[in-house]
């Protein structure tokens, strides 16, 4: 798995060293949560990728006025750089370090992109997709450079749920999933502890595991403002409650206390705005009750594989009300 920080930076024309280290710290915080959830829950996922524990970035992610400073600070010597490494991950065990330059992973060469382009994440997303297609458990020969010295190291990956984890720098609360990635805004990390943010990430990862984007599109739903009207409502509410239910198991399997999902909604729910309180989403009080039921249904076995996983191969039927109850009450 490539844990990728794929936001673009719109900052002043010059940035000091502290700005870049704040960016690195924020990306690593998101990556740690994503890697922990994705690797611990690999047995629940029908779409997998090799888990490496790398947080990669490219010069093109940074605004043009900031790019030369980023290249100098992060020691970019090629098209892809190591922004951070997850502690205890396969990449860490292989001796990969932050600010290493990477030129090839396995048979995948990283190609230079236009350094004069506007800020974009095209090169990083392309690299992410290529790495996700590598064998799940075969060693990945990594060709890189550190302080001007070339090296070759083998990373022994572990299976992980196939998803890119992205942090976006934003002042509002934004969280979404599109089937391939999970995206969470930095505002969550500013206002909540890492464990509570893990509840948000687990919920979004659950959307991907349950193939919600595909199942919604099969129903021909409308997005945006129209999602809160007509037949759209019941399908969106069903996917939200399915994701809430599965997120409890994802958290427990990764060693989190699943009660953090309750704690998050009790803290965030009363003051939440925008899409999280729109007509297309259940009331936060209902979500808390549904999550409590899911926690009560957890058994001692790990990884816990709830019955809701069976829904991902079925069309959405819009029956969101039944998801407000625990298995024992259905």
Protein Blocks (a to p, Z undefined) as FASTA:
>chain_A
ZZddfbdcdddfbdcfklmmmmmmmmmmmmmmmmmmmmmmmmmpcbdcddehpacddfkl
pcfklmmmmmmmnopabfbdcfbdcehiaklmnopaehiacfbgcjbccddddfkbccdf
klmmmmmmmmmmpcfklccdddddeehiacdddddddddddddddddddfbdcdddehja
ccddfklmmmpcfklmmmmmmmmmmmmmnommmmmmmnopaehjllmgcjllmmmmmmmm
mmmmmmmmmmmmnopafklmmmmmmmmmmmgghjllmmkbccfklmmmmmmmmmmmpcfb
dcdddfklmmmmpccehiamlmmpcfklZZ
